[in-house]
Amino acid sequence: MTEREWLARLEWFGIKLGLDTIGELTAALGHPERAYPVVHVAGTNGKGSVVAMIERVENRAYVVETELDAELLEAEKVFEGVHACGTG
């Protein structure tokens, strides 16, 4: 089975791949995403690296802001505490 065939089978479970749905939604809302320039970085891995690269490239023309989930901030404090105790 190829990767395309495997992905096509996901539709059996109600998963609709592609950008058609979000395209229809933004069109229905009058394309609010076009009102201001934004780069939204999401995913499992590599967000920090991507944001760092964007900051270096874009800082001349744009303000770069990052927002972290409060749970991530709490987890970061836990790891800092473990490291401070000499176990990290």
Secondary structure, 3 states (H helix, E strand, C coil): CCHHHHHHHHHHHCCCCCCHHHHHHHHHCCCHHHHCCCCCCCCCCCHHHHHHHHHHHHCCCCCCCCCCCHHHHHHHHHHHHHHHCCCC
